[in-house]
Amino acid sequence: MSKLSVPVRKFDAVIVGAGGSGLRAAIQLSEAGLKTAVLSKVFPTRSHTVAAQGGVSASLGNSEEDHWHWHMYDTVKGSDWLGDQDAIEYMCRKAPEVVVELEHFGMPFDRTDEGKIYQRPFGGHMSNFGEKPVRRACAAADRTGHAMLHALYQRNVRANTQFFVEWMALDLIRDQSGQVLGVIALEMETGEVVAFHSKATVFATGGAGRIYYSSTNAFINTGDGLGMAARAGIALEDMEFWQFHPTGVAGAGVLITEGVRGEGGILRNSTNERFMERYAPNAKDLASRDVVSRAMVTEINEGRGCGPNKDFVLLDITHLDPATIMKRLPGIREISIQFAGIDPIKAPIPVVPTCHYQMGGVPTNYKGQVVGDDAAPIRGFYAAGEVACASVHGANRLGTNSLLDLLVFGKASGDTVIDDLRSGEIGLKELPADYADRTLARLHRLNTQTGGASVNECRLELQRTMQKHCGVFRFKDMLVEGVAKIVEVEKAVAQTEIKDKSQVWNTARVEALELDNLIEVAKATMVSAEARKESRGAHVRDDAPDTPANPNGRDDLNWHKHTLWHRDGSRLSYKPVIMKPLSVETIALKTRSY
Amino acid sequence: MATSTMQFKIYRYDPDKDNAPYMQDASVEVDFAIDRKLLDVLTRLKAKDDSLSYRRSCREGICGSDAMNINGKNGLACLTEIKDLKQPVVLRPLPGLPVIRDLIVDMTQFFKQYHSIKPYLINEGPRPERERLQSPEEREELNGLYECILCACCSTSCPSFWWNPDKFVGPAGLLNAYRFIADTRDQATNERLDDLEDPYRLFRCHSIMNCVDVCPKGLNPTRAIGKIKEMMVRRAI
């Protein structure tokens, strides 16, 4: 082995990512006085949490009776019973506390007439264990993510958090025992590579929605945490489950919040029919996202799509009072004018299901510790937010539970780090001799590669393959073919060539390094999806149809379990779903309908 | 296919190999059926020449990454319609800040000013068990303020900020200062006003209003600055 070295900086904790979960974790650690470094590819307020729109869920009951237990039930049902019930109970019970805390940090929530936090209805949010819609989504107009991310950043400014802005983490450092000792990172401005040697490493790197061609996600959402974890020998959990948000702007992919339907918006097909009444007689347009997305694609596939190519449906709010639109949905109006060329006060918005959220991720427990295949924590390693799989979202996430996840598990991971440091559970261990080898080899290859493929073309091929072979509806043959295709793309990715070899702000190099992460995520997704021979939540396949024995195609006997994808040999293993909550009774398996 | 060639003049500078910045002529095929915004075309330009450097992330005008000077006016590439652009489209980095490379500027000074106004809620009272109450009317006061995305289009279009970036807070910072002054939950109004009562920090604003003209979110820093000045006058008498 070569024993190349890079400069080393030492910290109590390193947080990778400065979106909602990273910033929430940073508040805990900075306010506890720990020497903490927060690394981010972008200035913190540019993280993708900023684009969340509709709300953050908490059973505050500000407008009508609500209870965390009902929230828990909705989340378990939304997850199609794949979520771990201990983590779900933890999240739903903590929700009111963390949302109120956020208000205290300065979050500019909208208000009720009594001056309380404004709450709106959202998909799958019901009262009394699935009975009727309840107002649970706490909102700041339709800019909740923006308001939240800025409030969290501002609180960190107050706490004097040390940020490393425009630094990209490249690889995880682990020693022989498997303990995590920090990350190797690249300073984009200078091209310098530095080891952040730390007692605790928290991944808050967000999702990887850019594996799909059509995505609501930002360019930066390239699954960096997943790629790093996979390369370091950590399995990825439930990667076959991707949420397609029902309402992305047709053609542009930009998100239109479910809050639009929460405020009374209606989906219509080419015959002007409110088709959701047929698919979800009770919840209608506010059924769970996977259910609505499938209904939309079915309408389009059966010829009832709109437009010259009949390839989208319409989201109609023209019947709402323009004053309500201006007050509650001003950002949506802006986006519709900018990206659809229509004013939603006057005309319906063309929408299609668009890749939005990764339910799977790095396996964690509800304390934010990353766990190995035996469910035992991996020492020194924590994760929160979209990169993590606790698993609170299971096979399908409820709208507004993502922002909640960031707050609850960002905070929990920070608290667990503090506990583990104080108890002496983790300390600063010596770096292994080869700590920088993998990273330097990757950089060396990029600097010397000739005759390789273009990063842009490889990425497009990857995205098109995922879009075609692993979308809203999945087909056995297409999945098998998809696995073979992704393996081909993987070979090209290993040979990418960049023309720009400059040290300063080399975005070509950054994009090539991001592609290394995208391919791990794409492969994990395709392989896990091909293997899961049932339909559940967002994963629905043609050879697992709705039958009396397996309603909705769900096969609990054989497939009520979490997938673990191991990079080494692209091997799969499985682990049981945690059905025992922390204090209440198990929410037993049941057929899901809305 | 509605394809067409678009012409560009782009500010290029790589400190690793260029002695001085230069304007580069570039052209690219665009497909108007797919490409709507300047960022879409920049993506095409970068596919041809991977050394072209600029920041971008959300591509929907909410993260504030891709601010640049487009045909002489600051704006976000992701919200700029290509059909409206006069050609050759002249792209430069935001004015008034040091250039690191191509269209990427060093934003240190901009964020330093933002941080200087204590951009966080100050309320040292005991924390209530539930949310602090605020009426819808009180909350309304924050509209037009909290939506700032810190893209720096405004501050880098402001002559007062160009001359005194180290002393003048600039429109973005002042808009955010007023966001906290206007918040009924914040208890530091007097300290905030004291901090700004300074010939440079606030009073370098001469109401040129370039900031209002360029804000991609349609915000009005000049109005917020006027309100701060008004409050200072009111508390003086």
Chai-1 contact restraints between the chains, C-beta under 6 A:
chainA,res_idxA,chainB,res_idxB,connection_type,confidence,min_distance_angstrom,max_distance_angstrom,comment,restraint_id
A,V42,B,S57,contact,1.0,0.0,6.0,A-B,restraint_1
A,T45,B,L150,contact,1.0,0.0,6.0,A-B,restraint_2
A,R46,B,S57,contact,1.0,0.0,6.0,A-B,restraint_3
A,R46,B,C63,contact,1.0,0.0,6.0,A-B,restraint_4
A,R46,B,S65,contact,1.0,0.0,6.0,A-B,restraint_5
A,V50,B,I62,contact,1.0,0.0,6.0,A-B,restraint_6
A,V50,B,C63,contact,1.0,0.0,6.0,A-B,restraint_7
A,A51,B,C58,contact,1.0,0.0,6.0,A-B,restraint_8
A,A51,B,I62,contact,1.0,0.0,6.0,A-B,restraint_9
A,V100,B,R130,contact,1.0,0.0,6.0,A-B,restraint_10
A,V100,B,E131,contact,1.0,0.0,6.0,A-B,restraint_11
A,E103,B,E131,contact,1.0,0.0,6.0,A-B,restraint_12
A,H104,B,R127,contact,1.0,0.0,6.0,A-B,restraint_13
A,G106,B,L121,contact,1.0,0.0,6.0,A-B,restraint_14
A,P108,B,L142,contact,1.0,0.0,6.0,A-B,restraint_15
A,P108,B,Y146,contact,1.0,0.0,6.0,A-B,restraint_16
A,R111,B,Q134,contact,1.0,0.0,6.0,A-B,restraint_17
A,R111,B,P136,contact,1.0,0.0,6.0,A-B,restraint_18
A,R111,B,R139,contact,1.0,0.0,6.0,A-B,restraint_19
A,G115,B,L133,contact,1.0,0.0,6.0,A-B,restraint_20
A,G115,B,Q134,contact,1.0,0.0,6.0,A-B,restraint_21
A,G115,B,S135,contact,1.0,0.0,6.0,A-B,restraint_22
A,I117,B,E131,contact,1.0,0.0,6.0,A-B,restraint_23
A,H146,B,I62,contact,1.0,0.0,6.0,A-B,restraint_24
A,Q154,B,P119,contact,1.0,0.0,6.0,A-B,restraint_25
A,Q154,B,Y120,contact,1.0,0.0,6.0,A-B,restraint_26
A,R155,B,Y120,contact,1.0,0.0,6.0,A-B,restraint_27
A,V157,B,H115,contact,1.0,0.0,6.0,A-B,restraint_28
A,V157,B,Y120,contact,1.0,0.0,6.0,A-B,restraint_29
A,R158,B,Y120,contact,1.0,0.0,6.0,A-B,restraint_30
A,A218,B,S57,contact,1.0,0.0,6.0,A-B,restraint_31
A,A218,B,C58,contact,1.0,0.0,6.0,A-B,restraint_32
A,F219,B,R56,contact,1.0,0.0,6.0,A-B,restraint_33
A,F219,B,S57,contact,1.0,0.0,6.0,A-B,restraint_34
A,I220,B,S57,contact,1.0,0.0,6.0,A-B,restraint_35
A,V254,B,E60,contact,1.0,0.0,6.0,A-B,restraint_36
A,N456,B,A47,contact,1.0,0.0,6.0,A-B,restraint_37
A,I498,B,D50,contact,1.0,0.0,6.0,A-B,restraint_38
A,K499,B,D50,contact,1.0,0.0,6.0,A-B,restraint_39
A,D500,B,D50,contact,1.0,0.0,6.0,A-B,restraint_40
A,D500,B,S51,contact,1.0,0.0,6.0,A-B,restraint_41
A,S502,B,D14,contact,1.0,0.0,6.0,A-B,restraint_42
A,S502,B,D16,contact,1.0,0.0,6.0,A-B,restraint_43
A,Q503,B,D16,contact,1.0,0.0,6.0,A-B,restraint_44
A,V504,B,P15,contact,1.0,0.0,6.0,A-B,restraint_45
A,V504,B,D16,contact,1.0,0.0,6.0,A-B,restraint_46
A,V504,B,R101,contact,1.0,0.0,6.0,A-B,restraint_47
A,W505,B,S53,contact,1.0,0.0,6.0,A-B,restraint_48
A,W505,B,I100,contact,1.0,0.0,6.0,A-B,restraint_49
A,W505,B,R101,contact,1.0,0.0,6.0,A-B,restraint_50
A,W505,B,I104,contact,1.0,0.0,6.0,A-B,restraint_51
A,T507,B,S53,contact,1.0,0.0,6.0,A-B,restraint_52
A,A508,B,D50,contact,1.0,0.0,6.0,A-B,restraint_53
